[in-house]
Amino acid sequence: MPACIKEILIVMFVMLVIPVTTHGAEPIVIGVPLPLSGKQMKDGQMMKDSFEMARIFINENGGVNGRPLHLVYADDQGKESIGEKIIKDLADNAGAVMLVGGHTSAPTYAMAKTANKLDLPFLVCTASADRITRKRWKNIYRLNPPVSEYTKGLEDFWIKSFKPKFMSIIYENSMFGMDGATHMMGFCQENGIAMRSTVGYDRERTDPAYFRSILSLQMDDPPDIIYMVSRLDDGAALVKAIREVKIGALLCGGAGGFTSQEFIKRAGKAANHLLTATLWSHQLPYPGAKKYYDRFLQAYSYSPDYHGAEAYSALLVAADVLKRAESLSPESIRAALDKTYMMTPFGPVKFYSYEGFERQNTVRTLVLQIIDGTFEVIWPLDIATARFVPPHG
C-alpha cells in the first residue's frame, strides 16, 4: 500500500476513535444551497440527509479543532433566478465562511458566479455542467467530475463490449442536458458511431403524448442505443414511453435521474435492463463507502445514490480543509483546498487543473444495469456484481 494512502487511513482511524468535545465552543457556519422544493427536491433531500449524517459524525469527533460545524441550508428551488439572493443571504446574514452543495447546473452556475464575486469559497459537490469549473473563478472547487466525464465507464463498455453502430440522443433542454448531449455527439463522431437523431425536449413536460411525438423519429429505423440525459420525473416518463412504443434499442442513461431507487419505482417494469452511467456505488472498495450506505439506509429507510455520497464526502472534505486552514479567511480556506488530498466514501479527492478545468476533482465512473428491479454493477469487470443482459436477452 502506498505511503500516502496509509497516512490517509491513519488519519481516518484517529478521527474515528478519539472523540473530542465541542460543547460550548463557537460554531463554524457553512452555507448549503440545495433544491429543497420543486422538481429536484428528492435529490435535494437525499443530499441534506447526507450532510446531516456527516455533520453529526464530524461534531461527535471533535468538530473543527474543537469547534462544531453548523449548517445553514438555503433552498434554491432548482431555479437560476434566485441563486444570487440566497448566496448573498448565506454570506451576509448567516455568516457562512464557505459554501458546500449545489445540485442543478444552471442555478449552481449562477450561485458560483455570485460566490466568486463575494470572495466566498464554494465546494460544489453535484452540479456537473462543464463550464462551472472553466470560468477561472478562483473560489469555485468541484468534488464531482464534470458531465463530460460522467460516461467514461459507459463509453468504455460500449467500445470494448457492446460495440454499437447507431445511436440516438434524447436530452432535456437544460445546461446539464445540452452539455451531456454535446459531449456524447463528439464521442460518437470520434468512434465511428452513426447518429440516427438528436432531440432536445422540454423538461417541464412529462405527458406520454409529448414523448411519443419525440419517439416517432426512432420507430421506423431504431438505433442500437438510445442515450438519454434526463432528471428523475422526465427520465421515468421517457423510458415508459419508449417501452410502450416497443423500440428495441438498448436504453442508456447519463446518470442524473436514472441512478436512484425512486427511478425504478416510478418506471416500474420499463426500467428493467436499462443501463446508466454512475459516479458511485456502495460496492466500490473505498474506505467508508459501505458503512455510509448502511448507516444512511438504517437512518432514513431509503437507499442513497451518488448524490448522497457526494454530499456526505464533501462535508468531510470541508471539515478537513477548515482544520488545516491557518484562519477562516477566504485566502486561507482556498490555500487549504488547494492542498487537499484525502480518501472519502465517494473516492479520492484532489483538485487539479487540466483540459481547461480548474480546481476540479475526478473519479472512476461505473456502469449499472437494472436487473430484476435491482441496480447491479456490470462495468468495469473487476468490480462487476452481475453480467450484462443485452436487449431481449
PAKENU-238353 format. One line per field, with one value per residue (C-alpha): residue number from 1; x, z, y. Coordinates in steps of 0.1 Angstrom, whole numbers, padded with zeros to 4 digits. Each point is the difference from the previous one (the first is absolute). Example, Ala and Ser with C-alpha at 12.3 -4.5 7.8 and 13.67 -1.06 7.14 Angstrom:
BEGIN
i = 1  2
x = 0123  0014
z = 0078  -0007
y = -0045  0034
This chain:
BEGIN
i = 1  2  3  4  5  6  7  8  9  10  11  12  13  14  15  16  17  18  19  20  21  22  23  24  25  26  27  28  29  30  31  32  33  34  35  36  37  38  39  40  41  42  43  44  45  46  47  48  49  50  51  52  53  54  55  56  57  58  59  60  61  62  63  64  65  66  67  68  69  70  71  72  73  74  75  76  77  78  79  80  81  82  83  84  85  86  87  88  89  90  91  92  93  94  95  96  97  98  99  100  101  102  103  104  105  106  107  108  109  110  111  112  113  114  115  116  117  118  119  120  121  122  123  124  125  126  127  128  129  130  131  132  133  134  135  136  137  138  139  140  141  142  143  144  145  146  147  148  149  150  151  152  153  154  155  156  157  158  159  160  161  162  163  164  165  166  167  168  169  170  171  172  173  174  175  176  177  178  179  180  181  182  183  184  185  186  187  188  189  190  191  192  193  194  195  196  197  198  199  200  201  202  203  204  205  206  207  208  209  210  211  212  213  214  215  216  217  218  219  220  221  222  223  224  225  226  227  228  229  230  231  232  233  234  235  236  237  238  239  240  241  242  243  244  245  246  247  248  249  250  251  252  253  254  255  256  257  258  259  260  261  262  263  264  265  266  267  268  269  270  271  272  273  274  275  276  277  278  279  280  281  282  283  284  285  286  287  288  289  290  291  292  293  294  295  296  297  298  299  300  301  302  303  304  305  306  307  308  309  310  311  312  313  314  315  316  317  318  319  320  321  322  323  324  325  326  327  328  329  330  331  332  333  334  335  336  337  338  339  340  341  342  343  344  345  346  347  348  349  350  351  352  353  354  355  356  357  358  359  360  361  362  363  364  365  366  367  368  369  370  371  372  373  374  375  376  377  378  379  380  381  382  383  384  385  386  387  388  389  390  391  392  393
x = 0000  0014  0012  -0024  -0030  0012  0003  -0036  -0013  0018  -0015  -0035  0006  0011  -0032  -0021  0015  0009  -0031  0005  -0027  -0013  -0024  -0002  0024  -0011  -0012  0014  -0027  -0001  -0027  -0017  -0020  -0023  -0033  -0022  -0032  -0010  0007  0035  -0010  0004  0037  0002  -0015  0024  0029  -0013  -0004  0036  0013  -0017  0016  0034  -0005  -0010  0031  0023  -0013  0000  0037  0013  -0015  0025  0028  -0025  -0027  -0032  -0012  -0034  -0017  -0024  -0021  -0013  -0027  0009  -0032  0020  -0004  0028  -0019  0004  0036  0016  -0024  0005  0038  0000  -0022  0023  0030  -0014  -0027  0009  0038  0011  0038  -0005  -0026  -0005  -0027  -0016  -0021  -0016  0025  -0016  -0008  0034  0017  -0018  0008  0037  0003  -0015  0022  0031  -0009  -0005  0033  -0018  0016  -0026  0006  -0025  -0009  -0026  -0007  0018  0000  0035  0000  -0003  0037  0012  -0007  0033  -0020  0026  -0026  -0017  0011  -0019  0000  -0020  0014  -0014  -0028  0023  0017  -0031  -0002  0036  -0008  -0031  0020  0027  -0027  -0015  0034  0013  -0032  -0032  0015  -0030  -0002  -0029  -0012  -0027  0003  -0030  0008  -0018  0004  0022  0036  0005  -0018  0016  0035  -0005  -0015  0028  0027  -0018  -0002  0037  0006  -0021  0018  0034  -0009  -0019  -0034  -0027  -0026  -0036  -0014  0007  -0031  -0003  -0033  -0017  0008  -0031  -0022  -0003  -0033  0001  -0014  0029  0026  -0017  0003  0037  0005  -0016  0034  0013  -0027  0006  0037  0010  0035  0021  0000  -0023  0021  -0019  0011  -0029  -0011  -0023  -0035  0006  0025  -0026  -0027  0023  0010  -0036  -0009  0028  -0011  -0036  0008  0023  0033  0025  0031  0022  -0010  0028  -0001  0027  -0003  -0023  -0035  0008  0020  -0024  -0023  -0028  0005  -0005  -0032  -0014  0010  -0011  0007  0010  0032  0012  0033  0006  0037  0011  0033  0007  0027  -0003  -0013  0001  0017  0032  0030  0004  0004  -0033  -0022  -0019  -0002  -0015  -0025  -0011  -0003  -0020  -0024  -0005  -0005  -0023  -0015  0010  0031  0024  0016  0030  -0018  0000  0036  0012  -0017  0013  0035  0000  -0007  0028  0023  -0012  0007  0035  0006  -0011  0022  0030  -0007  0021  -0031  -0036  0009  -0008  0037  0008  -0029  0010  0036  -0012  -0024  0030  0020  -0029  0008  -0022  -0020  -0038  -0029  -0005  0036  0033  -0002  0026  -0006  0018  0003  -0003  -0016  -0014  -0013  0012  -0003  -0017  -0001  -0005  -0010  -0004  -0035  -0021  -0028  -0031  -0027  -0034  -0006  -0032  -0006  0036  0030  0029  0036  0007  0031  0030  0002  0024  -0028  -0030  -0028  -0019  0004  -0015  -0034  -0004  -0033  -0025  0026
z = 0000  -0010  0030  -0009  0002  0033  0014  -0011  0017  0032  0001  -0006  0028  0025  -0009  0008  0033  0018  0004  0013  0016  -0018  0028  0005  -0028  -0026  -0032  -0034  -0026  -0034  -0025  -0019  -0031  -0012  -0019  0030  -0019  -0037  -0024  0014  0036  0002  -0007  0022  0029  -0005  0001  0030  0019  -0010  0011  0034  0004  -0007  0023  0029  -0007  -0002  0032  0020  -0009  0010  -0026  -0016  0025  0029  -0016  -0013  -0036  -0005  -0033  -0014  -0029  -0028  -0024  -0036  -0012  -0030  -0015  -0014  0008  0038  0002  0005  0028  0021  -0003  0012  0029  0009  -0001  0016  0024  0009  0002  -0020  -0004  -0030  -0021  -0007  -0022  -0034  -0018  -0033  -0024  -0011  0035  0013  -0029  0011  0037  -0008  -0019  0030  0025  -0020  -0001  0038  0005  0017  -0006  -0015  -0001  -0026  0005  -0026  -0027  -0031  -0029  -0014  0001  0038  0004  -0033  0009  0019  0031  0028  0027  -0018  0006  -0010  0016  -0027  -0035  -0028  -0021  -0030  0022  0014  -0028  -0002  0015  -0023  -0031  0010  0002  -0034  -0017  0016  0004  -0016  -0031  -0013  -0036  0004  0028  0007  0027  0019  0025  0023  -0011  0029  0006  0013  -0030  -0027  0014  0003  -0035  -0016  0016  -0012  -0036  0001  0013  -0028  -0026  0013  0002  -0033  0016  -0024  0014  -0007  0016  0028  0017  0028  0020  0024  0034  0014  -0020  0009  -0016  -0021  -0032  0000  0003  -0026  -0025  0007  -0003  -0034  -0015  0016  -0010  -0037  0002  0037  0011  0020  0029  0013  0022  0024  0021  0024  0036  0020  -0011  -0037  0000  0014  -0024  -0030  0007  0004  -0033  -0018  0013  -0009  -0037  0001  -0013  0004  0007  0031  0023  0017  0024  0006  0039  0011  0008  -0010  0030  0029  0014  -0006  -0037  0001  0021  -0025  -0032  0012  -0024  -0027  0020  -0003  -0019  -0003  0003  0017  0006  0036  0021  0031  0014  0036  -0015  -0008  0021  0015  0038  0015  -0031  0012  0036  -0013  -0021  0029  0025  -0024  -0008  0037  0008  -0028  -0014  -0036  -0021  -0008  -0034  -0011  0009  0036  0000  -0016  0027  0029  -0013  -0009  0036  0012  -0024  0012  0036  -0009  -0019  0029  0024  -0021  -0009  0019  0005  -0013  -0026  -0036  -0008  0027  -0010  -0036  0009  0020  -0029  -0024  0022  0005  -0006  0019  -0003  0005  -0004  -0034  -0009  -0001  0000  -0014  -0021  -0033  -0030  -0034  -0034  0009  0033  0033  0036  -0013  0016  -0021  0008  -0017  -0015  -0001  -0020  0018  -0015  0015  0002  0016  0018  0014  -0010  -0009  -0009  -0034  -0009  0007  0001  0030  0023  -0019  0021  -0030  -0037  -0026  -0013  -0037  -0014  -0002  0017
y = 0000  0034  0021  0029  -0023  -0014  0035  0008  -0032  0007  0035  -0015  -0026  0027  0020  -0030  -0011  0033  0021  0036  0020  0031  0010  0037  0010  0026  -0018  0004  0007  -0017  0010  -0028  0010  -0029  -0005  -0007  0007  -0004  -0028  -0008  -0002  -0038  0003  0031  -0018  -0029  0024  0018  -0033  -0009  0034  -0005  -0034  0015  0030  -0023  -0022  0029  0017  -0032  -0004  0034  0023  0024  0004  -0002  0022  -0016  0004  0017  -0004  0026  -0012  0022  -0013  0009  -0017  -0012  0035  0022  0032  -0002  -0012  0034  0009  -0031  0001  0036  -0010  -0028  0023  0031  -0013  -0035  0008  -0031  -0002  -0023  -0018  -0037  -0014  0009  -0025  0013  0015  0032  0013  -0012  0019  0032  -0007  -0007  0033  0019  -0019  0007  0037  0000  -0017  -0030  -0034  -0025  -0037  -0013  -0036  -0010  0026  -0013  0025  0002  0038  0003  -0007  0015  0037  0008  0006  -0004  -0008  -0029  -0035  -0032  -0034  -0018  -0004  0022  -0014  -0007  -0026  -0017  -0025  -0011  -0034  -0004  0010  -0025  -0027  0009  -0001  -0032  -0020  0012  0016  0021  0012  0025  0023  0024  0027  0014  0028  0025  0036  0011  0008  -0035  -0016  0020  -0004  -0038  -0003  0021  -0022  -0032  0013  0006  -0035  -0016  0020  -0010  -0037  -0005  -0003  0014  0023  -0009  0031  0026  0014  0025  0002  0023  -0014  0016  -0024  -0037  -0009  -0033  0017  0025  -0027  -0022  0028  0003  -0038  -0002  0007  -0032  -0024  -0006  -0006  -0007  0007  -0025  0024  0028  0022  0023  0030  0005  0006  -0022  0010  0003  -0029  -0024  0013  -0002  -0036  -0011  0016  -0017  -0034  0007  0006  -0031  0014  -0028  0021  -0003  0029  0018  0030  0025  -0001  0028  -0014  -0036  -0010  0001  -0027  0025  -0002  -0038  0006  0025  -0017  -0035  -0029  0025  0006  -0036  -0005  0038  0010  0031  0017  0008  0016  -0023  -0032  -0013  -0031  0021  -0009  0035  0003  0008  -0004  -0030  0014  0032  -0018  -0023  0028  0021  -0028  -0007  0036  0010  -0032  0006  -0006  0028  0003  0021  0033  -0010  -0014  0033  0021  -0021  -0001  0038  0009  -0023  0018  0034  -0009  -0012  0032  0022  -0020  0007  0036  0025  0022  0002  0026  -0008  0000  -0026  -0022  0001  -0009  -0030  -0011  0002  -0024  -0025  -0036  -0025  -0031  0002  -0024  0016  -0007  0019  0038  0023  0032  0001  0023  -0018  0004  0035  -0011  0016  -0012  -0031  -0035  -0032  -0035  -0034  -0004  -0032  -0016  -0013  -0022  -0004  -0038  -0012  0033  0003  0021  -0023  0011  -0015  0021  0001  -0037  -0001  0012  -0013  -0015  -0014  -0008  0024  -0010  0011  0013  -0028  -0022
